[in-house]
Amino acid sequence: MLGIPVGTWFEKLDGKDPAECTIDEVAGMWISLLFLPKTLVWSAAAFVLWRVFDIIKPFGGKKLESLPGGWGIMLDDVVLGGYVMGVMNGALFLSNVL
């Protein structure tokens, strides 16, 4: 929740979604890692997938990014982090079943 006012403040200083504001990337990546084993392999795979999702903005990510202020800065990365969390935890489940 802190990212929304921080993002709004950064946007007023530096324009739309400034590169200097990374609180959204931290939150999105943290969400991506939820419930995964804390190993280099799982963490690296989640990071790569999260970066791909962050670049291509699938499943409504682009629309969320267009929201005003800190909402747009934070919500796209938080939602995309949730997508990555789902994909990675699905992969973890399948790796334990197979």
N, C-alpha and C positions, 0 to 999 in steps of 0.2 A: 504494500500500500504506500510505502514511503516513496517508491519510484514515480508515482503519479505527480506529486507536487515537485519533486526534483526534476523530472522530465519537463514539466511545464516551465520551470525556472530556466533550465538549459535552453529550451526552445526559444524563450524570449531573448536570451543573450545571443544565441548562435544560429537561429533558424531551425527549420523543420528537421527533426531527428538528428541532432548533431553527433558526430563521431566521438566527441569528447564525453558524451553521456553513455556510459556502459552498464548502468545499473539494470537495464532491460536484458542485456546479454547474460549477465550474472544470474538473474532470476530465471530466464528461460533455460539456461544450462542446468541450473540447480534442479529445476522441475524435471528435466530430461533424465537426471540421474536417480530420481526417487525409486526406491525399492530394488535397484540393481545391485549386484555384487560389487563391492568396491575394489575392482581389479583394473589393471591397465587396459586390458582387452575390452571389457565392457564399457569403461569410461571413454576410451578412444572411439569406439564404435558409436556411442551416443553422441559424442562431440561432432564427429563427421556427419552423422545424420542430421543433427541439429543445425549445423552450418548449411547443409544442402537445403533443408527446409527454410532456413532464414533467408537464403538467397532467392529461392524460387517462390516463396510465400504461397504454398498451396492451401486449399481448403478454407478460403476466406481470409487468409493472412494479409493480403494486400488491402482488402477492405478495412480491416481493423487498423492497419497502419495509417489510414487516412483520417482517423478520428482526431479531434483537436487536442493539442497540448500533450501532457503526459499520458493521457489515455491512449493515444495512438502510438506513442513511443513504447509503452509497457505492454499493452494488450496483445499485440501481434506476437511478441516474443514469448509471453506467458502461454498463450494458446498453442503456439507451435511447439513449445516445450512439452505441453500436455500430449500433443500428437506423438512426439518422439518418445515420451514416457510409455505411451500405449504400445507403440511398435516395438520398442526395446523389451518391454516386459512380456509382450507376446512372443518375441524371439527367445527370451529366457525360459518361458514356459515350454515352448516347443523343444528347446535344447534339453530340458530335463525329462520330457516325455519320450523323446526319440532315442 
